[in-house]
Structure formats: structure tokens, C-alpha cells
Amino acid sequence: MSEASCISGPADLKRRARALKGPLPAAGLVAALAVAALALGAPQARAESMSSALSRAYVGNPDLNQQRAGVRAQDENIPRATAGWRPQASAGAQIGANYLDFRQSGGRLHGVTAPSNIGISVQQNVWDANRTLNSVRQAESGVFGAREDLRNTEQNVLQNGATAYMNVLRDTAVLELRRNNITVLEEQLRQTRDRFNVGEVTRTDVAQAEASLANSRSEYFTAQALLQNSIASFRQVIGVEPTRLEPARTIEALLPKSQGAAVELALAEHPAIQGALHNVDAAEAQVKVIEAQLYPSLAVVASSQRYTDYQGTRNATLVNHQIVGQLTVPIYTGGSVDAQARQAKEQLTQARLVADLQRDAVRAAVVSSWGQLDTSRAVIQSAKAAVRAAEIALEGVREEAKVGQRTTFDVLYQQQVLLNTRVSLVTAQRDRVVASYAVMAAIGKLSAANLSLNVAEYDPTIHFQQVKDKWIGLRTPDGQ
């Protein structure tokens, strides 16, 4: 694995601190992130790899888990829609007191009775202008769309996890570089003061060395704050505090060979596009569901009722069984259904435009992230060359300063140049890893399966199969 694509190479911190006082080989700088990562926890702590960190996020990230719950909730729209094909049954009972006082020429009937009735009614839909059929199709599209949203959320969580992981490594390495730079400048200040005491340099040289040290300490505290921010982001996405983070490498081997191939794959498979297309299907079905309200519907209604003390007559019993066909023909709905239909058609147009918008957004994301990946590769090569040149220049300036050909300012300036190039190289290495994950997400392939994470993959179809044909029951499959 090349240095550009893998941030690795553990080394001893003391040896690195000594090396920073003189020229540091470019290969040694690649070790910065791995070495600095040791500072995140005790040496005996178990190391965290990129794979294990992303596995933690896949299992425990709240955003991903709430999206999974949302998909399960969406599954319940299937039995809700199919209920339109199933019989609807209801039972009722009534009991009360009735006082009757009936008079006629032949006599008088009066008294108190306790009339009651009990009955059951069953209604079965026969034809509803395909309203139920289209409701089921709409619910299915909603389920498929929710699954694509889940895939997209999974991608975002994994990408954010990889970014947070690399940010912690980068900021830890930068903090270590700045800490060692303070050590170098402290030594530089000591030597400058010694030379000032023997008259080799002026008070100005001492002041310049003091200013450089003070500025270096300020940059150290800034780097410390940035690291704390990265640690907080890591905790938010991964779910635990970072301890010892292992070196990470790019996933360029999983990417298409060209930008054109990446764009083509993204347009075909990205979950944001697929989800938008399912929303289009759902919107089309919604138009048909609403329009069906303007068509006749046919149902069969069966009922059975038993009355006691019927119509207030003591001991009078009536039993009534009936089965009837019920035809409903809408004539005029006040324009409400018509307005709903027009509204649904506009929403369908909107859904189609959103799908076009998602295609453009995905294409732009692929091109942008691919460009960032290419740029990071080039920057790494340039930064390596800059580090090598800065190391040679610093060594030369120091030698020339010993014989009076360079000033203290020249040495301090070159030291700062070397530090900046080392920071740039560390940042570029981080950018390359992050960009590779960004490209993978942009083409819609960043998933636990494709990354071979050691987790039990969440399968949304299991819950779907458990509830889609469920006729009765209040408890969810997991017992809630």
C-alpha cells in the first residue's frame, strides 16, 4: 500500500521529537497520524479501526435506527390499504326502559317494559372503482421509497463516521506536530539566548525567537480546540469516545475506473433517485385513488338483529336477518373531490420534477467528489515534494546561520515553512481517504455490505413479511 493511500507507520514519539529538530524524511511524516493516534488513549487500550468504528455506527447510530423504525411504520400501510378488500364487521346492543300508555275505545294498555336489541352487521366491498387496488399500490411504493431513504441514511451515517474518524486522526497528528514544534522552538530560543549572551546575535534575534515560540503555542491551543470538536463529532456519530485509532486507508479499489462510469452507476442505483421515482409512483396512485371517489361502488351488507319487548310491547320479540346489495353512485360532492384530484395531479408533477432534481444533484455530487479525490492525490504528491524541499532548506539555513550567513529570522521562517508543509501533507492524506468515501456515497454504493463490515445486516423485508398479511393483532412483531 502506498504512503499516499494509507496513513500508517507507527514510530516512537521521542524519536519523532528528535527528528523534528532536524530534517525529517517524507516517509516519516506519513507516520504522523498513526503515531499521534496513540495519544488518544492508554497503550493497553484496544485499538479502534475504521471498520470497527463504522460497525458501531451501523448498529447504534440513533439517526439510522430511527429511520429503520420509520420503515417499519411505513410497512403497516400495506395491511391498512388491503383492509379495503376485507369484510368489516360490527356488533351493537341496546337496552333501556320504556313506559307505554295506550288507550282506545276498547280499553287501555299501559305499563313499563325493558326493550333491548342486539345485532351484528357485516359489510363486504365488491367493487370500489379500484380504489383499494390503487391504495395498495400507493402503499407499496411508499414502502419501497422508505427503504431507499433508509439506504441513503445508511450512506450518510457511514460517510459521516469515516469523516469523523479521519478528522480525529488528522487533528491529533496536527496537534502532535505543533507540540513538537514548540519543543524545537524552545530549543531554538535557548540557543539564541546563549548566542546573545556571547554577543553573536542581537536582542532583535531573541525577540524574534520569543515571538515564534509564543505564536507556536497559540497555534497549539487552536489545534487542541479543533481536536476536541472532532472528538465530539466522533462521539455523536460513532457512539463512543475515540481511544486508539488505527491507521485508515482509502477505498479507491471499490470505485469505478472512471468518472463517467461512476456517474452512470449513480444515476442507475443511487437511493435518492430511486426513492424519488417511488414517490412518483405513489403520486400516480394517489390520483387514481381520489378519482375513484367519483365512480359508483358496490358492497354487500348482511345483518342480524333481535329485539325484545319490541316497540314497548311486553314479551314481543322480533328477529330480523337480511342481506342486501348496496350501490352508491356519487352525483355531486360539492367540488371537494374534484379539487383533491387537481391537487394530486399537481403533486404528481412536483414529484417528477423532484426526481429530475435528484438526478442533477447526484450527478453533481459524483463529479465534485471525484474531483476532490483527484485533487487530493495531486496535493499529496506536491506536499511530499514540498516537505522534502523544506527539510533540505531548513538544514541548509541552519548551517548557514552558524557561520553568520543567515539570521535567526531566516531559521525561524524556514522552520515555520516546514511545519506548514507537514500539516498540509497530513491534511491531504486525510482528504484522500475522506474523498474516497464521498465518491462511494455519491454513486450510491456506500453500505455495510460493500464495506464488508462485521455486522448483522438489517433486512427491512423481514418486518414487511411479518405484517403485510396480518388481519388482527395490536402488538408489533418485536412485542411492543
C-alpha positions in Angstrom: 0.0 0.0 0.0 1.4 3.4 -1.0 2.0 6.1 1.6 -0.4 8.3 -0.3 -3.3 6.0 0.2 -2.7 4.6 3.6 -1.9 6.7 6.7 0.3 4.3 8.6 3.7 3.6 10.1 3.9 3.6 14.0 7.1 5.1 15.4 8.4 6.2 18.8 7.3 9.7 19.9 10.7 10.6 21.4 12.4 9.6 18.2 10.0 11.7 16.2 10.5 14.7 18.6 14.3 14.4 18.0 13.7 14.1 14.2 11.7 17.3 14.2 14.8 19.2 15.3 16.4 18.3 12.1 15.4 17.2 8.6 12.5 14.6 8.7 12.2 12.2 5.7 9.0 12.5 3.8 8.2 8.8 4.6 8.5 9.7 8.3 5.7 12.2 8.0 3.3 9.6 6.8 3.6 8.1 10.3 2.3 11.3 11.9 -1.4 10.2 12.1 -0.7 6.7 13.4 1.8 7.9 15.9 -0.3 10.8 17.1 -3.3 8.4 17.4 -1.5 6.7 20.3 -2.1 9.9 22.4 -5.9 9.3 22.3 -5.7 6.5 24.9 -3.6 4.4 27.1 -1.2 2.0 25.2 -3.1 -1.0 26.7 -6.4 0.1 25.3 -7.9 -1.9 22.5 -7.3 -0.2 19.1 -10.3 1.0 17.1 -10.1 0.5 13.3 -12.1 2.3 10.7 -14.1 -0.9 10.1 -15.0 -1.4 13.8 -15.9 2.3 14.2 -18.3 2.2 11.2 -19.7 -1.1 12.6 -20.5 0.7 15.8 -22.2 3.4 13.9 -24.2 1.0 11.8 -25.6 -0.8 14.8 -26.1 2.1 17.3 -26.4 5.4 15.5 -29.7 7.0 16.5 -30.4 8.6 13.1 -30.0 5.2 11.4 -32.2 3.4 14.0 -34.9 6.0 13.8 -35.0 5.6 10.1 -35.3 1.8 10.4 -38.3 2.4 12.8 -39.8 4.7 10.1 -39.5 1.9 7.5 -41.3 -0.5 9.9 -44.0 2.1 10.4 -44.4 2.5 6.7 -44.8 -1.3 6.3 -48.1 -1.0 8.2 -49.6 1.0 5.4 -49.9 -2.3 3.4 -52.4 -4.0 5.8 -54.2 -0.7 6.2 -54.7 -0.5 2.4 -55.6 -4.2 1.9 -58.3 -3.8 4.6 -60.4 -2.3 1.8 -60.8 -5.8 0.4 -61.6 -7.4 3.7 -65.1 -7.6 5.4 -65.9 -5.0 8.0 -68.0 -6.4 11.0 -69.5 -4.6 13.9 -71.9 -5.5 16.7 -74.2 -3.4 18.8 -76.5 -3.7 21.8 -79.1 -1.5 23.3 -81.2 -1.8 26.5 -83.4 0.7 28.3 -86.8 1.4 30.0 -90.0 2.2 28.2 -93.3 3.5 29.6 -96.3 2.8 27.5 -99.8 4.2 28.0 -102.0 3.3 25.0 -105.8 4.0 25.1 -108.6 3.3 22.7 -112.3 2.8 22.8 -111.9 -0.9 23.6 -109.6 -0.4 26.5 -106.3 0.7 27.8 -102.8 -0.7 27.6 -100.1 0.6 29.9 -97.0 -0.4 31.8 -93.3 -0.3 31.9 -91.1 -2.6 29.7 -87.3 -3.0 29.2 -86.9 -3.2 25.5 -83.5 -4.3 24.2 -81.9 -5.3 21.0 -78.7 -6.9 19.9 -77.3 -7.2 16.4 -74.4 -7.7 14.1 -73.6 -6.3 10.7 -71.0 -7.4 8.1 -70.1 -5.4 5.0 -68.0 -6.7 2.2 -66.7 -4.5 -0.6 -67.4 -5.9 -4.0 -66.2 -3.1 -6.3 -64.9 0.3 -5.4 -63.6 1.5 -8.8 -60.1 0.1 -7.9 -59.7 2.5 -5.1 -58.4 -0.3 -2.8 -56.1 -1.7 -5.5 -54.5 1.7 -6.1 -54.3 2.3 -2.4 -52.3 -0.9 -2.1 -50.0 0.1 -5.0 -49.5 3.5 -3.3 -48.6 1.9 0.0 -46.2 -0.4 -1.7 -44.5 2.5 -3.4 -44.3 4.2 -0.1 -42.6 1.2 1.5 -40.0 0.9 -1.4 -39.4 4.6 -1.1 -38.8 4.4 2.7 -36.3 1.6 2.1 -34.4 3.8 -0.3 -34.5 6.6 2.3 -33.0 4.1 4.7 -30.2 3.2 2.3 -29.5 6.9 1.9 -29.4 7.4 5.6 -27.1 4.5 6.0 -24.8 6.0 3.4 -24.8 9.4 5.2 -24.1 7.8 8.6 -21.2 5.7 7.3 -19.7 8.7 5.4 -20.1 10.9 8.4 -18.5 8.2 10.5 -15.5 7.9 8.2 -15.1 11.7 8.1 -15.2 11.9 11.9 -12.7 9.1 12.2 -10.2 10.8 9.8 -10.8 14.2 11.4 -9.7 12.9 14.8 -6.6 11.3 13.3 -5.7 14.4 11.4 -6.3 16.8 14.3 -4.4 14.5 16.6 -1.5 14.4 14.2 -1.5 18.2 13.7 -1.6 18.7 17.5 1.4 16.4 17.8 3.3 18.3 15.1 2.6 21.6 16.8 3.6 20.2 20.2 6.9 19.1 18.8 7.3 22.4 17.0 7.1 24.1 20.4 9.9 21.8 21.6 12.0 22.8 18.6 11.3 26.5 19.1 12.1 26.3 22.8 15.5 24.8 21.9 15.9 27.5 19.2 15.2 30.2 21.8 17.6 28.7 24.3 20.4 28.7 21.6 19.6 32.2 20.5 19.8 33.5 24.1 23.2 31.7 24.6 24.5 33.4 21.4 23.1 36.7 22.5 24.9 36.4 25.8 28.2 35.9 24.0 27.4 38.8 21.5 26.8 36.7 18.4 23.3 37.9 17.8 21.3 41.0 18.8 18.3 41.5 21.1 16.1 41.5 18.0 17.0 37.9 17.3 16.0 36.9 20.7 12.7 38.8 20.4 12.0 37.0 17.0 12.6 33.6 18.6 10.3 34.5 21.5 7.6 35.7 19.2 7.8 32.5 17.1 7.5 30.4 20.3 4.5 32.4 21.5 2.8 32.1 18.1 3.5 28.3 18.1 1.9 27.9 21.5 -1.2 29.8 20.3 -1.5 27.5 17.2 -1.1 24.6 19.6 -4.1 25.7 21.7 -6.1 26.3 18.5 -5.3 22.8 17.3 -6.3 21.4 20.7 -9.7 23.0 20.3 -10.2 21.6 16.8 -9.3 18.2 18.1 -11.9 18.4 20.9 -14.5 19.4 18.3 -13.6 16.4 16.1 -13.8 14.1 19.2 -17.3 15.4 19.9 -18.3 14.7 16.3 -16.8 11.2 16.5 -18.8 10.6 19.7 -22.0 11.8 18.1 -21.8 9.6 15.0 -19.9 6.5 16.3 -21.4 6.5 19.8 -18.2 6.2 21.8 -15.2 8.3 22.6 -12.2 7.7 20.4 -9.3 5.9 22.1 -6.6 4.4 20.0 -7.5 4.8 16.3 -5.7 2.6 13.9 -4.4 4.0 10.5 -7.0 4.1 7.8 -6.8 3.6 4.1 -8.8 4.7 1.1 -11.4 2.6 -0.6 -10.5 3.5 -4.1 -10.3 -0.2 -5.1 -14.1 -0.3 -4.7 -14.7 2.6 -7.0 -15.5 2.6 -10.8 -12.5 3.1 -13.0 -13.6 6.4 -14.5 -15.8 9.4 -13.6 -18.1 8.6 -16.5 -18.7 5.1 -15.2 -19.3 6.5 -11.7 -21.9 8.9 -13.0 -23.7 6.2 -15.0 -23.8 3.9 -11.9 -25.0 6.7 -9.6 -27.9 7.6 -12.0 -29.0 3.9 -12.1 -28.6 3.0 -8.4 -28.4 6.0 -6.1 -31.1 5.6 -3.4 -32.0 9.3 -3.6 -33.0 8.8 -7.2 -34.7 5.5 -6.6 -36.6 6.9 -3.7 -37.8 9.9 -5.8 -39.0 7.5 -8.5 -41.0 5.5 -6.0 -42.6 8.8 -4.8 -43.6 9.4 -8.4 -45.3 6.0 -8.5 -47.1 6.8 -5.2 -48.3 10.2 -6.5 -49.7 8.5 -9.6 -51.6 6.0 -7.5 -52.9 8.8 -5.3 -54.5 10.5 -8.4 -56.4 7.2 -9.2 -57.5 6.8 -5.6 -59.0 10.2 -5.5 -60.7 9.9 -8.9 -62.2 6.6 -7.8 -64.4 8.5 -5.3 -66.4 9.9 -8.3 -67.3 6.4 -9.5 -70.1 4.1 -8.3 -69.2 1.5 -5.6 -70.9 -1.8 -4.8 -70.9 -3.6 -1.5 -72.9 -6.5 0.2 -74.3 -5.8 3.6 -75.5 -8.7 5.9 -77.1 -8.0 9.3 -78.9 -9.9 12.0 -80.9 -8.2 14.9 -83.0 -9.5 17.8 -85.4 -7.2 19.6 -87.2 -7.9 22.9 -90.2 -6.0 24.2 -90.4 -4.7 20.6 -91.9 -1.3 20.3 -92.8 -1.3 24.0 -94.9 -4.4 23.9 -94.2 -6.8 26.7 -92.9 -10.2 25.7 -92.9 -9.1 22.0 -89.8 -10.5 20.2 -88.6 -9.6 16.7 -85.8 -11.3 14.9 -84.6 -9.8 11.6 -82.0 -11.3 9.3 -81.2 -9.6 6.0 -78.6 -9.4 3.2 -78.7 -6.6 0.7 -76.6 -5.3 -2.1 -75.7 -1.6 -1.6 -74.9 0.5 -4.7 -73.6 4.0 -4.1 -73.5 6.5 -7.0 -71.9 9.9 -6.3 -73.7 12.7 -8.1 -72.3 15.8 -6.7 -69.7 16.2 -4.0 -69.6 20.0 -3.8 -66.4 20.1 -5.8 -64.2 18.8 -3.0 -63.2 15.6 -4.7 -62.5 17.5 -8.0 -60.2 19.9 -6.1 -58.4 16.9 -4.5 -57.9 15.3 -7.9 -56.4 18.5 -9.4 -54.2 18.9 -6.3 -53.0 15.4 -6.6 -52.1 15.9 -10.3 -50.0 18.9 -9.4 -48.3 16.9 -6.7 -47.5 14.3 -9.3 -45.9 16.9 -11.5 -43.9 18.1 -8.5 -42.8 14.5 -7.7 -41.5 14.1 -11.3 -39.6 17.4 -11.0 -38.1 16.3 -7.7 -36.8 13.2 -9.4 -35.2 15.3 -12.1 -33.7 17.4 -9.3 -32.3 14.4 -7.6 -30.6 13.2 -10.8 -28.9 16.6 -11.2 -27.9 16.6 -7.5 -26.4 13.1 -7.7 -24.5 13.8 -10.9 -23.1 17.0 -9.4 -22.1 15.1 -6.2 -20.3 12.4 -8.2 -18.4 14.9 -10.3 -17.5 17.1 -7.2 -16.3 14.2 -5.0 -14.4 12.6 -7.9 -12.6 15.9 -8.5 -11.8 16.2 -4.8 -10.3 12.7 -4.9 -8.2 13.5 -7.9 -7.1 16.8 -6.3 -6.1 15.1 -3.0 -3.9 12.7 -4.9 -2.1 15.6 -6.7 -1.9 17.5 -3.4 -0.2 14.6 -1.7 2.5 14.4 -4.3 3.1 18.1 -4.2 3.1 18.2 -0.4 5.6 15.4 -0.3 7.9 17.3 -2.6 7.4 20.4 -0.6 8.3 18.6 2.7 11.5 17.2 1.2 12.5 20.6 -0.2 11.6 22.4 3.1 13.7 19.8 5.1 16.7 20.4 2.9 16.2 24.2 3.0 15.9 24.2 6.8 19.1 22.1 7.2 20.9 24.5 4.9 19.7 27.6 6.6 20.7 26.3 9.9 24.2 25.5 8.7 24.5 28.9 7.1 23.3 30.6 10.3 26.1 29.0 12.2 28.6 30.9 10.1 26.7 34.1 10.1 25.3 34.0 6.6 21.7 33.6 7.8 19.8 35.4 10.5 17.7 33.9 13.3 14.6 35.2 11.4 15.6 33.1 8.4 15.9 29.9 10.5 12.5 30.6 12.2 10.8 31.3 8.9 12.1 28.1 7.4 11.1 26.2 10.4 7.5 27.5 10.0 7.5 26.7 6.3 8.5 23.1 7.1 5.8 22.8 9.8 3.1 24.1 7.4 4.1 21.7 4.6 4.0 18.8 7.1 0.5 19.9 8.2 -0.5 20.2 4.5 0.6 16.6 3.8 -1.2 15.2 6.8 -4.4 17.1 5.7 -4.1 15.9 2.1 -3.8 12.3 3.3 -6.9 12.7 5.4 -8.7 14.4 2.4 -7.9 11.4 0.1 -9.4 8.9 2.5 -12.5 11.1 3.1 -12.9 11.8 -0.6 -12.8 8.1 -1.5 -15.8 7.5 0.9 -17.5 10.5 -0.5 -17.3 9.1 -4.0 -18.6 5.8 -2.8 -21.6 7.5 -1.2 -22.2 9.7 -4.3 -22.6 6.6 -6.5 -24.9 5.0 -4.0 -22.7 2.1 -3.0 -21.5 3.0 0.5 -23.1 0.3 2.6 -22.2 -2.2 5.3 -22.2 -5.0 2.8 -19.9 -3.3 0.3 -17.5 -2.3 3.1 -17.6 -5.8 4.5 -18.4 -4.6 8.0 -18.6 -7.3 10.7 -22.2 -6.7 11.5 -25.5 -8.4 11.1 -27.1 -6.5 8.2 -30.5 -5.0 8.8 -33.1 -6.6 6.5 -36.2 -4.4 6.1 -38.1 -7.2 4.3 -38.3 -9.3 7.5 -40.7 -7.0 9.2 -42.6 -6.4 5.9 -43.3 -10.1 5.6 -44.4 -10.3 9.2 -47.1 -7.7 8.9 -48.2 -7.4 5.3 -50.9 -10.1 5.6 -51.8 -9.5 9.2 -55.5 -9.4 9.8 -55.6 -8.8 13.5 -53.3 -8.0 16.5 -52.1 -4.9 18.3 -48.6 -6.0 19.2 -45.7 -5.3 16.8 -43.6 -8.3 15.8 -41.0 -7.4 18.4 -43.6 -7.5 21.2 -44.4 -3.8 21.7 
